[in-house]
Amino acid sequence: MKGVIAFLIAIILLLIPYNAFAIKPIGIRYKHEIFSRVDITKDVVYGQNYDFTGKLVELKMDVYEPHGDNENQRALIIFIHGGGFTGGDKASRQWVEMCTTFAKRGYVTASINYRLQPKGNVTTKAITQAMHDAKAAVRYFRAYASQWRIDEEKIALVGGSAGAITALHATYLTEPEYEGNSGNEGYSSNVSACVDLWGGLYDNVSKIDAGEAPVLIIHGTEDKAVPFSEALNISKRCEEVGVYCELHALEGKGHAPWQMIEDFLPWIVNFLYAKMIKVKSKDKRIPFIELPYFLLIILVRILCLRKS
């Protein structure tokens, strides 16, 4: 009988996943900062296209990953900087901080650069080119999902100002003619959620259709650069077609109130967790072979005591 028990113990130990012995971080992934460090891969080329001078340029991004993360299917957030479509950069302080804090929560995060325009020449072409580039970034991560260990069902866009305008257009202009040719053709550019920090859809608000991604809007009521009416128009359209929209009006605040980040960061964290992570996660029941190691030891001891 002891030989049989020993054989069963050996089988059980072989079935335990190799990472079951690893120390798990404390907290809820995607809600809390459960990693203390992040790894950054800078200037990853995600596509290419012609800039306003006619020069073919590489499109680059910085990718942030939780240090020491063993998860194989990780949610992704692509951040898009502002700057009026004529300036801004993926390495701006606020976007580095956003990428870092969400990577510490377990996301893979990316801050992208997109084609900018000459000052004083911001037209609908600027939005179109930025949208095409953002869509190419989404397609890149689907093309290389295994390399970056991305869950293709959990991809969000987060943008501020011009970046929010870009994120909104990339999220809701889903017809083939809006895809552009900035790279990684043949893959979907659809996303699971959108966070709009003081942006707008302007004449394209009617492009929001039933069944499309939920949106979180944070917008100052006294914004002079992108009127607060843009937030109201998006919210109204979402209500009409049944798309989830969460609007946080910042009373009396103007454009890009980054000084309030401690106030609005929890809104972003909770929105993405509720509307992308939880709703896209299947009910996974833990099989016996994934029980923590110490529980298996207890079970084995009980078996031994009963047979002795």
SELUMZA-390578 format. One record per residue (C-alpha): x, y, z; residue number from 1; residue in three letters. Coordinates in pm, whole numbers, always signed. Layout:
BEGIN
<rec x="X" y="Y" z="Z" num="NUM" residuo="ALA"/>
...
***
This chain:
BEGIN
<rec x="+0" y="+0" z="+0" num="1" residuo="MET"/>
<rec x="+285" y="+238" z="+81" num="2" residuo="LYS"/>
<rec x="+423" y="+176" z="-266" num="3" residuo="GLY"/>
<rec x="+90" y="+274" z="-421" num="4" residuo="VAL"/>
<rec x="+78" y="+595" z="-215" num="5" residuo="ILE"/>
<rec x="+433" y="+682" z="-314" num="6" residuo="ALA"/>
<rec x="+345" y="+625" z="-679" num="7" residuo="PHE"/>
<rec x="+40" y="+856" z="-648" num="8" residuo="LEU"/>
<rec x="+251" y="+1125" z="-483" num="9" residuo="ILE"/>
<rec x="+503" y="+1107" z="-766" num="10" residuo="ALA"/>
<rec x="+226" y="+1141" z="-1027" num="11" residuo="ILE"/>
<rec x="+73" y="+1439" z="-846" num="12" residuo="ILE"/>
<rec x="+407" y="+1619" z="-826" num="13" residuo="LEU"/>
<rec x="+467" y="+1565" z="-1197" num="14" residuo="LEU"/>
<rec x="+130" y="+1720" z="-1276" num="15" residuo="LEU"/>
<rec x="+195" y="+2038" z="-1081" num="16" residuo="ILE"/>
<rec x="+272" y="+2327" z="-1321" num="17" residuo="PRO"/>
<rec x="+634" y="+2437" z="-1303" num="18" residuo="TYR"/>
<rec x="+534" y="+2785" z="-1190" num="19" residuo="ASN"/>
<rec x="+317" y="+2662" z="-903" num="20" residuo="ALA"/>
<rec x="+620" y="+2693" z="-676" num="21" residuo="PHE"/>
<rec x="+679" y="+3057" z="-767" num="22" residuo="ALA"/>
<rec x="+593" y="+3327" z="-517" num="23" residuo="ILE"/>
<rec x="+281" y="+3502" z="-644" num="24" residuo="LYS"/>
<rec x="+254" y="+3879" z="-610" num="25" residuo="PRO"/>
<rec x="-1" y="+4008" z="-361" num="26" residuo="ILE"/>
<rec x="-304" y="+4189" z="-500" num="27" residuo="GLY"/>
<rec x="-542" y="+4169" z="-793" num="28" residuo="ILE"/>
<rec x="-380" y="+4175" z="-1134" num="29" residuo="ARG"/>
<rec x="-486" y="+4475" z="-1343" num="30" residuo="TYR"/>
<rec x="-622" y="+4657" z="-1036" num="31" residuo="LYS"/>
<rec x="-319" y="+4684" z="-807" num="32" residuo="HIS"/>
<rec x="+50" y="+4745" z="-862" num="33" residuo="GLU"/>
<rec x="+157" y="+4386" z="-803" num="34" residuo="ILE"/>
<rec x="+493" y="+4421" z="-978" num="35" residuo="PHE"/>
<rec x="+768" y="+4645" z="-843" num="36" residuo="SER"/>
<rec x="+961" y="+4690" z="-1168" num="37" residuo="ARG"/>
<rec x="+899" y="+4711" z="-1542" num="38" residuo="VAL"/>
<rec x="+1110" y="+4626" z="-1845" num="39" residuo="ASP"/>
<rec x="+1112" y="+4881" z="-2128" num="40" residuo="ILE"/>
<rec x="+1189" y="+4806" z="-2491" num="41" residuo="THR"/>
<rec x="+1240" y="+5137" z="-2668" num="42" residuo="LYS"/>
<rec x="+1189" y="+5234" z="-3031" num="43" residuo="ASP"/>
<rec x="+1009" y="+4921" z="-3143" num="44" residuo="VAL"/>
<rec x="+918" y="+4971" z="-3511" num="45" residuo="VAL"/>
<rec x="+549" y="+4892" z="-3561" num="46" residuo="TYR"/>
<rec x="+503" y="+5026" z="-3914" num="47" residuo="GLY"/>
<rec x="+601" y="+5286" z="-4170" num="48" residuo="GLN"/>
<rec x="+441" y="+5548" z="-4389" num="49" residuo="ASN"/>
<rec x="+507" y="+5878" z="-4565" num="50" residuo="TYR"/>
<rec x="+518" y="+6197" z="-4359" num="51" residuo="ASP"/>
<rec x="+403" y="+6542" z="-4473" num="52" residuo="PHE"/>
<rec x="+730" y="+6598" z="-4663" num="53" residuo="THR"/>
<rec x="+685" y="+6279" z="-4864" num="54" residuo="GLY"/>
<rec x="+960" y="+6097" z="-4675" num="55" residuo="LYS"/>
<rec x="+905" y="+5732" z="-4578" num="56" residuo="LEU"/>
<rec x="+943" y="+5718" z="-4199" num="57" residuo="VAL"/>
<rec x="+944" y="+5438" z="-3945" num="58" residuo="GLU"/>
<rec x="+670" y="+5442" z="-3683" num="59" residuo="LEU"/>
<rec x="+808" y="+5365" z="-3338" num="60" residuo="LYS"/>
<rec x="+682" y="+5291" z="-2989" num="61" residuo="MET"/>
<rec x="+816" y="+5208" z="-2643" num="62" residuo="ASP"/>
<rec x="+682" y="+4887" z="-2489" num="63" residuo="VAL"/>
<rec x="+661" y="+4831" z="-2113" num="64" residuo="TYR"/>
<rec x="+626" y="+4487" z="-1951" num="65" residuo="GLU"/>
<rec x="+597" y="+4375" z="-1588" num="66" residuo="PRO"/>
<rec x="+938" y="+4250" z="-1476" num="67" residuo="HIS"/>
<rec x="+946" y="+3878" z="-1404" num="68" residuo="GLY"/>
<rec x="+594" y="+3819" z="-1538" num="69" residuo="ASP"/>
<rec x="+519" y="+3458" z="-1640" num="70" residuo="ASN"/>
<rec x="+165" y="+3514" z="-1770" num="71" residuo="GLU"/>
<rec x="+116" y="+3403" z="-2131" num="72" residuo="ASN"/>
<rec x="-202" y="+3599" z="-2213" num="73" residuo="GLN"/>
<rec x="-166" y="+3960" z="-2105" num="74" residuo="ARG"/>
<rec x="-398" y="+4254" z="-2157" num="75" residuo="ALA"/>
<rec x="-256" y="+4543" z="-2361" num="76" residuo="LEU"/>
<rec x="-299" y="+4919" z="-2340" num="77" residuo="ILE"/>
<rec x="-175" y="+5142" z="-2622" num="78" residuo="ILE"/>
<rec x="-124" y="+5503" z="-2510" num="79" residuo="PHE"/>
<rec x="-138" y="+5790" z="-2760" num="80" residuo="ILE"/>
<rec x="+16" y="+6126" z="-2671" num="81" residuo="HIS"/>
<rec x="-130" y="+6468" z="-2738" num="82" residuo="GLY"/>
<rec x="+26" y="+6782" z="-2884" num="83" residuo="GLY"/>
<rec x="-220" y="+6922" z="-3133" num="84" residuo="GLY"/>
<rec x="-101" y="+6679" z="-3404" num="85" residuo="PHE"/>
<rec x="+211" y="+6897" z="-3445" num="86" residuo="THR"/>
<rec x="+407" y="+6799" z="-3133" num="87" residuo="GLY"/>
<rec x="+430" y="+6563" z="-2839" num="88" residuo="GLY"/>
<rec x="+626" y="+6244" z="-2794" num="89" residuo="ASP"/>
<rec x="+588" y="+5887" z="-2669" num="90" residuo="LYS"/>
<rec x="+848" y="+5955" z="-2399" num="91" residuo="ALA"/>
<rec x="+669" y="+6254" z="-2245" num="92" residuo="SER"/>
<rec x="+671" y="+6233" z="-1866" num="93" residuo="ARG"/>
<rec x="+299" y="+6177" z="-1812" num="94" residuo="GLN"/>
<rec x="+289" y="+5893" z="-2066" num="95" residuo="TRP"/>
<rec x="+597" y="+5727" z="-1920" num="96" residuo="VAL"/>
<rec x="+424" y="+5741" z="-1581" num="97" residuo="GLU"/>
<rec x="+98" y="+5603" z="-1722" num="98" residuo="MET"/>
<rec x="+274" y="+5320" z="-1903" num="99" residuo="CYS"/>
<rec x="+474" y="+5235" z="-1593" num="100" residuo="THR"/>
<rec x="+187" y="+5231" z="-1345" num="101" residuo="THR"/>
<rec x="-29" y="+5012" z="-1569" num="102" residuo="PHE"/>
<rec x="+261" y="+4777" z="-1648" num="103" residuo="ALA"/>
<rec x="+311" y="+4736" z="-1273" num="104" residuo="LYS"/>
<rec x="-53" y="+4632" z="-1260" num="105" residuo="ARG"/>
<rec x="+17" y="+4350" z="-1505" num="106" residuo="GLY"/>
<rec x="-65" y="+4507" z="-1841" num="107" residuo="TYR"/>
<rec x="+168" y="+4522" z="-2135" num="108" residuo="VAL"/>
<rec x="+168" y="+4891" z="-2226" num="109" residuo="THR"/>
<rec x="+293" y="+5077" z="-2530" num="110" residuo="ALA"/>
<rec x="+340" y="+5448" z="-2593" num="111" residuo="SER"/>
<rec x="+336" y="+5521" z="-2965" num="112" residuo="ILE"/>
<rec x="+460" y="+5800" z="-3186" num="113" residuo="ASN"/>
<rec x="+258" y="+5878" z="-3496" num="114" residuo="TYR"/>
<rec x="+305" y="+6107" z="-3794" num="115" residuo="ARG"/>
<rec x="+292" y="+6474" z="-3699" num="116" residuo="LEU"/>
<rec x="+205" y="+6774" z="-3915" num="117" residuo="GLN"/>
<rec x="+378" y="+7109" z="-3967" num="118" residuo="PRO"/>
<rec x="+260" y="+7376" z="-3726" num="119" residuo="LYS"/>
<rec x="-41" y="+7570" z="-3848" num="120" residuo="GLY"/>
<rec x="-149" y="+7298" z="-4089" num="121" residuo="ASN"/>
<rec x="-373" y="+7080" z="-3873" num="122" residuo="VAL"/>
<rec x="-657" y="+6947" z="-4088" num="123" residuo="THR"/>
<rec x="-867" y="+6634" z="-4105" num="124" residuo="THR"/>
<rec x="-567" y="+6479" z="-4279" num="125" residuo="LYS"/>
<rec x="-379" y="+6496" z="-3948" num="126" residuo="ALA"/>
<rec x="-650" y="+6295" z="-3771" num="127" residuo="ILE"/>
<rec x="-666" y="+6047" z="-4057" num="128" residuo="THR"/>
<rec x="-292" y="+5982" z="-4061" num="129" residuo="GLN"/>
<rec x="-275" y="+5948" z="-3682" num="130" residuo="ALA"/>
<rec x="-571" y="+5708" z="-3689" num="131" residuo="MET"/>
<rec x="-405" y="+5497" z="-3958" num="132" residuo="HIS"/>
<rec x="-88" y="+5477" z="-3748" num="133" residuo="ASP"/>
<rec x="-275" y="+5385" z="-3430" num="134" residuo="ALA"/>
<rec x="-461" y="+5110" z="-3614" num="135" residuo="LYS"/>
<rec x="-128" y="+4979" z="-3745" num="136" residuo="ALA"/>
<rec x="-3" y="+4961" z="-3384" num="137" residuo="ALA"/>
<rec x="-304" y="+4750" z="-3284" num="138" residuo="VAL"/>
<rec x="-250" y="+4523" z="-3583" num="139" residuo="ARG"/>
<rec x="+120" y="+4492" z="-3495" num="140" residuo="TYR"/>
<rec x="+38" y="+4345" z="-3156" num="141" residuo="PHE"/>
<rec x="-201" y="+4097" z="-3314" num="142" residuo="ARG"/>
<rec x="+63" y="+4001" z="-3569" num="143" residuo="ALA"/>
<rec x="+318" y="+3947" z="-3290" num="144" residuo="TYR"/>
<rec x="+82" y="+3843" z="-3011" num="145" residuo="ALA"/>
<rec x="+284" y="+3533" z="-2923" num="146" residuo="SER"/>
<rec x="+610" y="+3729" z="-2905" num="147" residuo="GLN"/>
<rec x="+468" y="+3987" z="-2664" num="148" residuo="TRP"/>
<rec x="+232" y="+3737" z="-2498" num="149" residuo="ARG"/>
<rec x="-77" y="+3947" z="-2569" num="150" residuo="ILE"/>
<rec x="-439" y="+3848" z="-2515" num="151" residuo="ASP"/>
<rec x="-592" y="+3964" z="-2844" num="152" residuo="GLU"/>
<rec x="-934" y="+3998" z="-2680" num="153" residuo="GLU"/>
<rec x="-807" y="+4254" z="-2429" num="154" residuo="LYS"/>
<rec x="-664" y="+4554" z="-2613" num="155" residuo="ILE"/>
<rec x="-745" y="+4912" z="-2511" num="156" residuo="ALA"/>
<rec x="-660" y="+5255" z="-2650" num="157" residuo="LEU"/>
<rec x="-594" y="+5547" z="-2416" num="158" residuo="VAL"/>
<rec x="-526" y="+5894" z="-2550" num="159" residuo="GLY"/>
<rec x="-502" y="+6252" z="-2435" num="160" residuo="GLY"/>
<rec x="-611" y="+6556" z="-2640" num="161" residuo="SER"/>
<rec x="-497" y="+6487" z="-2999" num="162" residuo="ALA"/>
<rec x="-418" y="+6135" z="-2879" num="163" residuo="GLY"/>
<rec x="-774" y="+6097" z="-2751" num="164" residuo="ALA"/>
<rec x="-912" y="+6220" z="-3084" num="165" residuo="ILE"/>
<rec x="-690" y="+5959" z="-3250" num="166" residuo="THR"/>
<rec x="-798" y="+5684" z="-3008" num="167" residuo="ALA"/>
<rec x="-1167" y="+5761" z="-3060" num="168" residuo="LEU"/>
<rec x="-1138" y="+5759" z="-3439" num="169" residuo="HIS"/>
<rec x="-932" y="+5439" z="-3436" num="170" residuo="ALA"/>
<rec x="-1192" y="+5275" z="-3209" num="171" residuo="THR"/>
<rec x="-1513" y="+5373" z="-3385" num="172" residuo="TYR"/>
<rec x="-1422" y="+5416" z="-3751" num="173" residuo="LEU"/>
<rec x="-1410" y="+5044" z="-3816" num="174" residuo="THR"/>
<rec x="-1499" y="+5020" z="-4185" num="175" residuo="GLU"/>
<rec x="-1222" y="+4889" z="-4417" num="176" residuo="PRO"/>
<rec x="-1165" y="+5228" z="-4583" num="177" residuo="GLU"/>
<rec x="-1037" y="+5367" z="-4252" num="178" residuo="TYR"/>
<rec x="-764" y="+5109" z="-4197" num="179" residuo="GLU"/>
<rec x="-487" y="+5287" z="-4386" num="180" residuo="GLY"/>
<rec x="-157" y="+5132" z="-4494" num="181" residuo="ASN"/>
<rec x="+82" y="+5203" z="-4210" num="182" residuo="SER"/>
<rec x="+168" y="+4837" z="-4163" num="183" residuo="GLY"/>
<rec x="+59" y="+4488" z="-4055" num="184" residuo="ASN"/>
<rec x="-225" y="+4459" z="-4302" num="185" residuo="GLU"/>
<rec x="-444" y="+4151" z="-4272" num="186" residuo="GLY"/>
<rec x="-493" y="+4172" z="-3895" num="187" residuo="TYR"/>
<rec x="-785" y="+4327" z="-3708" num="188" residuo="SER"/>
<rec x="-751" y="+4674" z="-3557" num="189" residuo="SER"/>
<rec x="-1060" y="+4636" z="-3337" num="190" residuo="ASN"/>
<rec x="-1015" y="+4714" z="-2968" num="191" residuo="VAL"/>
<rec x="-1203" y="+4618" z="-2652" num="192" residuo="SER"/>
<rec x="-1213" y="+4956" z="-2476" num="193" residuo="ALA"/>
<rec x="-1130" y="+5323" z="-2525" num="194" residuo="CYS"/>
<rec x="-1032" y="+5593" z="-2275" num="195" residuo="VAL"/>
<rec x="-1086" y="+5949" z="-2397" num="196" residuo="ASP"/>
<rec x="-898" y="+6217" z="-2204" num="197" residuo="LEU"/>
<rec x="-1037" y="+6549" z="-2329" num="198" residuo="TRP"/>
<rec x="-1078" y="+6444" z="-2694" num="199" residuo="GLY"/>
<rec x="-1361" y="+6436" z="-2947" num="200" residuo="GLY"/>
<rec x="-1506" y="+6271" z="-3256" num="201" residuo="LEU"/>
<rec x="-1639" y="+6590" z="-3416" num="202" residuo="TYR"/>
<rec x="-1834" y="+6509" z="-3736" num="203" residuo="ASP"/>
<rec x="-1776" y="+6136" z="-3692" num="204" residuo="ASN"/>
<rec x="-1974" y="+6086" z="-3372" num="205" residuo="VAL"/>
<rec x="-2240" y="+5901" z="-3574" num="206" residuo="SER"/>
<rec x="-1977" y="+5634" z="-3649" num="207" residuo="LYS"/>
<rec x="-2035" y="+5488" z="-3302" num="208" residuo="ILE"/>
<rec x="-2252" y="+5182" z="-3359" num="209" residuo="ASP"/>
<rec x="-2423" y="+4926" z="-3140" num="210" residuo="ALA"/>
<rec x="-2197" y="+4650" z="-3013" num="211" residuo="GLY"/>
<rec x="-1878" y="+4855" z="-3030" num="212" residuo="GLU"/>
<rec x="-1624" y="+4912" z="-2754" num="213" residuo="ALA"/>
<rec x="-1716" y="+5088" z="-2428" num="214" residuo="PRO"/>
<rec x="-1566" y="+5430" z="-2365" num="215" residuo="VAL"/>
<rec x="-1456" y="+5626" z="-2059" num="216" residuo="LEU"/>
<rec x="-1457" y="+6004" z="-2104" num="217" residuo="ILE"/>
<rec x="-1279" y="+6249" z="-1874" num="218" residuo="ILE"/>
<rec x="-1323" y="+6610" z="-1985" num="219" residuo="HIS"/>
<rec x="-1311" y="+6957" z="-1832" num="220" residuo="GLY"/>
<rec x="-1630" y="+7159" z="-1859" num="221" residuo="THR"/>
<rec x="-1430" y="+7476" z="-1939" num="222" residuo="GLU"/>
<rec x="-1208" y="+7319" z="-2206" num="223" residuo="ASP"/>
<rec x="-1134" y="+7581" z="-2475" num="224" residuo="LYS"/>
<rec x="-922" y="+7357" z="-2699" num="225" residuo="ALA"/>
<rec x="-1166" y="+7067" z="-2736" num="226" residuo="VAL"/>
<rec x="-1511" y="+7183" z="-2626" num="227" residuo="PRO"/>
<rec x="-1690" y="+6987" z="-2352" num="228" residuo="PHE"/>
<rec x="-1977" y="+6953" z="-2599" num="229" residuo="SER"/>
<rec x="-1769" y="+6684" z="-2773" num="230" residuo="GLU"/>
<rec x="-1790" y="+6471" z="-2459" num="231" residuo="ALA"/>
<rec x="-2164" y="+6528" z="-2438" num="232" residuo="LEU"/>
<rec x="-2212" y="+6438" z="-2806" num="233" residuo="ASN"/>
<rec x="-2027" y="+6109" z="-2763" num="234" residuo="ILE"/>
<rec x="-2220" y="+6028" z="-2446" num="235" residuo="SER"/>
<rec x="-2552" y="+6102" z="-2618" num="236" residuo="LYS"/>
<rec x="-2467" y="+5887" z="-2921" num="237" residuo="ARG"/>
<rec x="-2357" y="+5598" z="-2700" num="238" residuo="CYS"/>
<rec x="-2686" y="+5615" z="-2513" num="239" residuo="GLU"/>
<rec x="-2878" y="+5610" z="-2843" num="240" residuo="GLU"/>
<rec x="-2707" y="+5295" z="-2974" num="241" residuo="VAL"/>
<rec x="-2655" y="+5114" z="-2643" num="242" residuo="GLY"/>
<rec x="-2277" y="+5146" z="-2613" num="243" residuo="VAL"/>
<rec x="-2150" y="+5177" z="-2256" num="244" residuo="TYR"/>
<rec x="-2020" y="+5527" z="-2186" num="245" residuo="CYS"/>
<rec x="-1886" y="+5656" z="-1855" num="246" residuo="GLU"/>
<rec x="-1852" y="+6034" z="-1849" num="247" residuo="LEU"/>
<rec x="-1662" y="+6218" z="-1576" num="248" residuo="HIS"/>
<rec x="-1711" y="+6593" z="-1614" num="249" residuo="ALA"/>
<rec x="-1436" y="+6794" z="-1445" num="250" residuo="LEU"/>
<rec x="-1626" y="+7099" z="-1330" num="251" residuo="GLU"/>
<rec x="-1452" y="+7427" z="-1405" num="252" residuo="GLY"/>
<rec x="-1142" y="+7259" z="-1548" num="253" residuo="LYS"/>
<rec x="-981" y="+7349" z="-1877" num="254" residuo="GLY"/>
<rec x="-785" y="+7143" z="-2127" num="255" residuo="HIS"/>
<rec x="-547" y="+6866" z="-2021" num="256" residuo="ALA"/>
<rec x="-570" y="+6897" z="-1639" num="257" residuo="PRO"/>
<rec x="-288" y="+6651" z="-1568" num="258" residuo="TRP"/>
<rec x="-256" y="+6795" z="-1218" num="259" residuo="GLN"/>
<rec x="-567" y="+6590" z="-1135" num="260" residuo="MET"/>
<rec x="-413" y="+6256" z="-1232" num="261" residuo="ILE"/>
<rec x="-442" y="+6120" z="-877" num="262" residuo="GLU"/>
<rec x="-817" y="+6181" z="-900" num="263" residuo="ASP"/>
<rec x="-883" y="+6034" z="-1242" num="264" residuo="PHE"/>
<rec x="-633" y="+5746" z="-1247" num="265" residuo="LEU"/>
<rec x="-864" y="+5522" z="-1035" num="266" residuo="PRO"/>
<rec x="-1146" y="+5585" z="-1283" num="267" residuo="TRP"/>
<rec x="-929" y="+5448" z="-1565" num="268" residuo="ILE"/>
<rec x="-812" y="+5151" z="-1359" num="269" residuo="VAL"/>
<rec x="-1165" y="+5055" z="-1255" num="270" residuo="ASN"/>
<rec x="-1317" y="+5113" z="-1599" num="271" residuo="PHE"/>
<rec x="-1067" y="+4891" z="-1778" num="272" residuo="LEU"/>
<rec x="-1093" y="+4621" z="-1512" num="273" residuo="TYR"/>
<rec x="-1474" y="+4617" z="-1520" num="274" residuo="ALA"/>
<rec x="-1535" y="+4665" z="-1892" num="275" residuo="LYS"/>
<rec x="-1240" y="+4485" z="-2051" num="276" residuo="MET"/>
<rec x="-1079" y="+4246" z="-1805" num="277" residuo="ILE"/>
<rec x="-1378" y="+4095" z="-1625" num="278" residuo="LYS"/>
<rec x="-1622" y="+4085" z="-1915" num="279" residuo="VAL"/>
<rec x="-1362" y="+3928" z="-2144" num="280" residuo="LYS"/>
<rec x="-1247" y="+3667" z="-1891" num="281" residuo="SER"/>
<rec x="-1400" y="+3322" z="-1899" num="282" residuo="LYS"/>
<rec x="-1509" y="+3142" z="-1584" num="283" residuo="ASP"/>
<rec x="-1202" y="+2929" z="-1524" num="284" residuo="LYS"/>
<rec x="-1246" y="+2662" z="-1261" num="285" residuo="ARG"/>
<rec x="-917" y="+2559" z="-1102" num="286" residuo="ILE"/>
<rec x="-844" y="+2192" z="-1174" num="287" residuo="PRO"/>
<rec x="-700" y="+1965" z="-906" num="288" residuo="PHE"/>
<rec x="-353" y="+1974" z="-1057" num="289" residuo="ILE"/>
<rec x="-335" y="+2351" z="-1004" num="290" residuo="GLU"/>
<rec x="-396" y="+2339" z="-631" num="291" residuo="LEU"/>
<rec x="-124" y="+2518" z="-435" num="292" residuo="PRO"/>
<rec x="+162" y="+2289" z="-343" num="293" residuo="TYR"/>
<rec x="+105" y="+2311" z="+31" num="294" residuo="PHE"/>
<rec x="-255" y="+2187" z="-10" num="295" residuo="LEU"/>
<rec x="-129" y="+1884" z="-200" num="296" residuo="LEU"/>
<rec x="+111" y="+1808" z="+84" num="297" residuo="ILE"/>
<rec x="-177" y="+1826" z="+332" num="298" residuo="ILE"/>
<rec x="-386" y="+1588" z="+119" num="299" residuo="LEU"/>
<rec x="-98" y="+1342" z="+92" num="300" residuo="VAL"/>
<rec x="-44" y="+1350" z="+470" num="301" residuo="ARG"/>
<rec x="-414" y="+1279" z="+528" num="302" residuo="ILE"/>
<rec x="-399" y="+982" z="+291" num="303" residuo="LEU"/>
<rec x="-93" y="+847" z="+470" num="304" residuo="CYS"/>
<rec x="-255" y="+884" z="+813" num="305" residuo="LEU"/>
<rec x="-572" y="+706" z="+699" num="306" residuo="ARG"/>
<rec x="-375" y="+412" z="+559" num="307" residuo="LYS"/>
<rec x="-137" y="+375" z="+857" num="308" residuo="SER"/>
***
